[in-house]
Amino acid sequence: MKRSRFTIMLLMTAAFAHAQQHITIDVNKKAQVIDNIGSSGAWFSEGIGKYWPPEIREQMARWLFSKGFKKDGSPEGIGLSSWRFNIGGGTAEQGDSSGIKDFRKRAECFLKPDGTYDWSKQLGYLWFTKKAKEYGVETLIAFSNTPPVWMNQNGLGYKTEKDHRSNLKVDQYDAYAAFLANVYQHFDKEGLHFDYISPVNEPQWDWSHPYMDADQEGTAWTNSEVIRIAGALDTALNRVRANTKILLSEAGHLEYLYAQEGSASHQIQALKAGGVYRLSHVPAIIGGHSYFTDKGDSSRRAIRKHVADTASKYGLQYWQTEYSMLADGYKDGHDGPRTAMDCALFLAKVMHDDFVYGNAAAWQFWNSWEPGKADMDTRYYLVALHPKDKTYKDGTVTAVKNLWALGQYSRFVRPGMQRVMAESGDENVLVSAFVSKKQVVLVCVNYGEKAVLVNTEVKGRKVKKVRYYETSKQEDMKLHEVRAGNEPIELKGRSVVTVVME
């Protein structure tokens, strides 16, 4: 059918009303291979998994893990490819005497002080972890914030002495390692396989609080202590012939991986020199958290470039293993509250920088859910919890924009894809591209207020079919249409768009 002159003029007018940009993807210029993109069930999964209505829990699992689609072609979930399970240290059994103020942040322990195991513990956490397996989540990670409390020097799940050393008793390293190996072995026999065990979390923080004034389980570790527990755990895993790996060292922020001061600084250099990467269960991976290193574009990117360069020098992959907007970088210099979409865009920008400048091979969000608003200052969570009362045994939930922003990466950037070069001519349009044998996936973050029309050029690959998904103020990973040919794609102002090319 012929188009009228008036229709053509309308199309031209619409095009000129938007800025136009050209995005080039070169599949022959390759960077890191992606292992996984995921999130964590801490802290609030225990009560939800045990008590909340089944339809609420099922919806939460579907949002996080499903790879299915709605009738309109939009994803029904964000298809995470990794899930982090917290192995608790026994502060829940201690109750109020644990000294951890919020009962929801106390965690049960499978091991009892008499040396026997109670596998009925942590049923809420396990409910979501088993759901992750059912949905086909590719990588399960078991992490520990503290050894069992009776193995610790002060009998608590956190430090009360500020000495920047581990709370673990010096004669309990083998016992702690055996505990982790036994937990792995038990669940592996039950068909719940953990691909990684992370025995140390944020060793740079001292986790010291006056008794009765702690926020969560945690302990410091010096580099020499990290090396020691890695060796003990490797021996324990060999003893049970475990087919799993040890993930180290989950630094409290990224600069500790290559610089800073203190007994847990320069961790890439220290762990390499300490020989941990010669252990049979320790892969050539260094894990770090993107907290507190997210303020200011130039600073954020420079830090990640340092991580990438140092990791490469020592033959390691960088994994970003925890992030939420703990500091105020997400405000982008603004005063006052930030909308859910503002937070989601900042999250997408940090992910972009970790992938593009840090060469992250994995990326994991921290807290999947937390009580809070769904429309403002959603900095800590993907799903807002609305508990009915203080007992925390029932409630409702709302998916927030962070969920869908994370999903713009996790649903389409699958394990085994490789990042390739992508360039944008607009500083407000951040782009990253990933390829498999059949697909080219382009993630675009339009940080500007104005809509942008983009044309994509893919060097080294013929593209026959294109579709794209949008998260914006109006949409949640919405499939707009399937396009043939090389028509321009509209990036709405303040949006994240993922283009899938086949």
N, C-alpha and C positions, 0 to 999 in steps of 0.2 A: 504494500500500500504506500502510495506517495505521501510524503509529509508536506503540509502547506508551508508557504513562506513564513506565515505567522508562527507556526509551531517551531520552525527552525530558529526564528528570531528569539522565541522564548527560551529555547535550549541554550543559545549563545549567551543570552542575558544571564541565565542561571550560572553558566560556567564562569562568566566574568565577575559575578557576584562573590565567587570564592577565590581564594588564593589557589594557585596551581603549582604542584611540585612533581618532580620526577624522582622516583626511588629506584636505585640500581641494586640488584642482587647478583653476586658472582659466585656460583656454586663451586667454582674451582679454587676459591680462596677460603680455605677451611681453618676452623679453630677447634674448640673442645667438643667432645662427644658428651651429650647429656645423659646422665644416669637416672635421675629422678627429680620430681617436683612434688612436695608434700606439705604436711602439717602435723600438728601434735594434738593429743587428746587431753593434755594437762591444762588446767587443774580440775575442771569441773565435771569430768566425765563420770566419776564414780557415782555420785548421786543420781545423775540423769540415767545412766545405764541400769541402775538398780530399780529406780522408783518411778520415773516419769512415764507417761502413757506411751504404749508401744507405737502408736501412730506418729507421735512427736519424734521419738528416737529414730524410727524408720525414715522419716523425712530428713532428719539431720544427716543420717548415713547416706541417703540418696543424694543430697546436695554435695557432699564431699566426694563420694566414691563412684557415682554412676557415670558410665560412658554412654548411656542411652540418650534418646532424643524425644522431645515432645512432638505432638502432631504437626506443629508449624515448622519443624526442623531445627528448632533451637535446643541446645543441650539441657537435659534435666538436672545435670550435676557437673562438677568441674573435673571429674575423672582423675583424682590424685594418683600419682604413681609411687608415693611413699607415705608411710604413717609411722609416727613415733609413739611408742608405748613406754610409760614411766614405771620402772621397777621401784616400788616404794620401800622406804626404810623403817617403817614401823611406828611412825609418829601418830597415826590414827589410833592404834591400840593404846597409846599413852594418854589419849584424850586431852583434856585441858592441861594436864601436867606436862605435856609435850612442850609447852611454851610457845607454840605456834598459834597465833591469835585467831585466824580464820579456819574453822574446822574443815572447810572444803579444800584447803591446801595441805591438810595432813594426809599421808598416804599409808595404807596398810602394807604389811610385809608378809611374804610367803613363808619365810623362815621364822620359827619360834625360838625363844631363848634356850629351850631345852635341846635344840638341834634337830627337831622334827619339822616337817613342812605341812602347811595347811593350804591346799590348793583351792579352797573356797574363797580365798581373799581376792581383792581387787576385781570383783565381778563386773563392776560398772565399766572400768577401763577395758576389761577383756571383751565386754559386749561389743564395743566399737571396734576393737582390734580384730575380732572375728568377723565383723561385718566388712571390714576392709578386705580381709582375705576372700570372703564370699563374692565381693564385687570385682575381685581380680587385681587389687592393688599390688604392684610388682615388688615393692621393697618394704619390709617391715624392720624397724629399728627399735631395739630395747635400750633405753638409757636410764642411768641412775644418777640421782642428785646427792645421795648420801649412802654409805654402807648401812646395814642394819644398826639400829641405835645402840645395842649392847656391845657392838664391836668398836664403838667410838669412845674416845677418851673421857668425854663428859656425860656419856649415856644419853645424849640428845641427838636430834637430827640436824643440828646446826651448831656453829661455833659460839662459845661464850668468851673465849680468849682471843684477842686480836694479835695473832702471831704469823698469819699468812702461811700456815702449815696445815697439813691434813688433820682432820679430826680422828681419822682411823688410828687405832692403837698400833704401835710399831710391830707387835707380834701377831697382827690379825690380817696381814696382806693375803696370805694363802687362804685364810678362811673366807675373806670377802670374795676372792677370785673363785673359790669353790662354790660359793652361794650363787654367783652370776652364772657359772657353768651349769649348775644344777637346775636353775630356772630355765635356761636355754634348753637343756636336755629334756626336761619334763614336757614343755610345750611342743618341742619338736616331735616327740613321740605321739602327741595328741594331734599332730597335723598342722600346728600353728608354728611355722618356721620363721625365726628371726634371722635376717640376713646379716645384721650388724648388732654388736653389743657395744655400748658407749659407757665406760666405767667412770668417766670424769666429766664434770660439767662446770664450765666457767671457773677454772682453777685460780684465776687472778683475783677474784673477789674473795674477801675473807669470810663472808657469811657470818660474821660475829654480831651478836645482839645480846643485850641483857636478858637474863632468864625471864620468860613469860612475855617477851616483846619481839618474837621472831615472825617473819612473814611466810617462810617456806622452808623446806628441807634444802640443805646445801653445805658444802665444805670447800675450803681452799685446798690446793695441791701445789707443791713446788714442782719444777721440771724434773728433778731427781725422783720425786715421789710418783709422778706420772710414769716415768720410765720403769720404776719398780713395779707398779701395779699392772702395767702392760705386760711385763715379763711373767708375773704371777698368773695373770689371766690366760696368757698364751699357753702356759704349762697346764693349767686346769682344763682348758679347751682341748688340748692334745690328749689329755687323760680320758676324756669322754668321747674322743674322736668326733669332735663337733665340726660341722660344715658351716661355719659362720666366720665373720671377720670382726676385728676390733676397730672401732672408730675413735680416733683421737683428734684433737683434745678439746674441741668445743670451746675455744677461747672466748672470753667475755666480750671483747670487741676486736676488730680486725687488726688494729695496729700491734696488738700483742703477738701476732703471728710472726712479725718480722722486726719489731723494734720495742720501744718502751723500756721501762726499768722494773726491777723486782725479780723475785725468784721464779716467776712463771712468765718471763718475757722472752722475746726472740725464739718463739717455740718451734718454728720450722727448723732453725739452725740447731737448737738444743736437742730436739727429738731425733733429728738425723744423726747428730754426733753421738747421741746416747744409744744408738743401735736398734731402736724399736722397729725400724723398717726392715730389719733382717729377721724379725720374728715371723713364724710361719702364718700367723693369723692376722698380721697387721698389713693392710694394703697401703699403697703409696698415695694416701689421702691425708689432707690436713683439714680439719673442720674448724670453722670460726663463726661467730655471731655478728650480724651487721648492726646490732644496737649501737647507739651513741656515735656512729661514724657516718651519719646520714645528712648532716647539716651543711648546706652550700654545695652547689653542683661541682665546682672545681675541686674542693677539698674531698668530697665523697669519691669522685672519680680518681683522684690522685692516690688515695688510700688503696683503692681496689687495684689500681695499676701496680702499686708496690707489692700487694699480695700476689698478683699474677706473676710478676717478674721473679719474686723470691721463690715462690712455689716451683716455677719452671726451672730455676737455677738448681734446685735441689731434687728435681725429678718427681714432684708431687702434684696431685690434683687438688684444687681448692673446692671444698663443699661449704656452702652457706647453710648452716644447720639450725639457726633460729633467728627470727626477726619479727618484731612488731614495733610500733612507733612509741617506744618508751620515752625518748627525749623529745625536744620540741622542734626538731628539724622539719617535721611534717607540716608545721605552720607556714613554712615558706616565707617567713618574715612578717606574717600577718598577726595582728592582735585578735583576741577573741576566739570563739569556737569556729571549727571547720566543719563543713558539710560532709556527709558520707561520701559524696563523689570526690571532694577534695582529698580525703584520706585515701580513697581507692586509687586516685591518680598518683599520689605520692608513693604508694606501695608499688604501683606498676613502674614508676621511675626508678626506685631502688632496685627492683628486680632487673630492669634493663641494665643498670650500671653494674650489678653483680655479674650478669652474664657477659656483657660486652667489654667492660674494663677489667673485671676480676677473673674472667674466664671460668666462672663457676660451673662445675659439672653437675652440681645438684643444688637445689634451693628449697628450703623448708621454712614455713611459717611457724610461729610459736603456738599461740593459744587459739584454737579453733573457735571456742565459744567462751563467753563471759557475760555476766549481767551488765546491761547497759542500754543506751539508746540505740535506735536503728537509723536515725537520720542525722545526728550530729556527733562529732568527736568519737568516731568508731575506730579509734586508733589501735585498739588491742585485740580485735576479734574479727572473725568471718561471719559468725552468727551471734546475734544478740539474744541473751536469755532473759526471760521475764518470769522469775519464780513467783509462785502464788503467795508464799509466806517465808518466814525465816527458817522453817524446817527444811526447805529446799528439796521437797519430795514431789513436787508437781509444778507445772508452769507451761508457758508457751514460748515460741521462738520466732525470730525474724531473720531471714538472710539479709545481710548488708552488702553494700557495693564492693567491699573488700573481697568478698567471696568470688564475685564475678570477675573482678580485676585479676585476681590470682588465676582464675579459670581461663582467662584469655591466653595464659601461658600453659597451665597444667593440662588442660583438656586437649590441646593440639600439639604441644611440644612433647613428644613421647620419648620414652627411653630408647637410646640408640640413635636418635637424631643427632646431627652434627651442625653446630653453628657455622654459618658462612658469612662472608662480608655482605653488609647492606649499608647503603649510604642514602641519606636524606639531605635535600637542599635547604631544609628549614630547621633552625635550631630548636623550635618548639615541637617538632615532630621527631620523636625518638623511635628508631627502628632497629629491630633485630630479626635475623632470618635463620631458619633451621631446615635441614633437608634430610629426607630419607630416600629410598630408592624410588618411591612413587610420588612423594609430595615435596613441595616447597611451602613452608609456613612462615609468614611475615607478620610480626607483631608490631603494631604502630601505636604509639602513645602520643596523642595530640594534646600537649599541655597548654596550648594557647586557647584563647576565647573564641577565635574565629574558625569556621569550617574550612577545610582544605580539600581540594580535589587532587588526587594523586594518580599518576600513571606508573606502572611498575614494569621494569625491564629485567628479565631474568637471563643472565649470560650463562651459557653452558647447559641449558635445559629447555626443552620445548614444553610450553604450557597449553593444554587443551581445554581445561575446565577450571573455573575460578568461583569460589564462594567466600563470603566473609561474614563475620560475627561482630556485633557491636555491644559494648557496655558504655552507657552514657547516663545522664540524669534521667532519661526517658526509658532506656532499655537495659536488659540484663542478658548479655551474650545472645542477643537477638540475631537470628539468621534473616537477612534482608531479602536476598534473592541470589539465585545462581546465575552467574554472568558467563557469557561466551565472548571470546575475542578480548580485546585490550581496552575495554571501556574504562574511563576514569572511575575511581572509587572515592566516595565522599567520607572524609573523616570529620565528624561533627566536632565543634569546639568542645574541649574538655572531655575527651572520649578515649577509649581503648578499643582498637579494632584489630582483629586477627584475620588475615587473608590466607585461605588455604587454596593452593594451586596444585593441580594434578596434570 
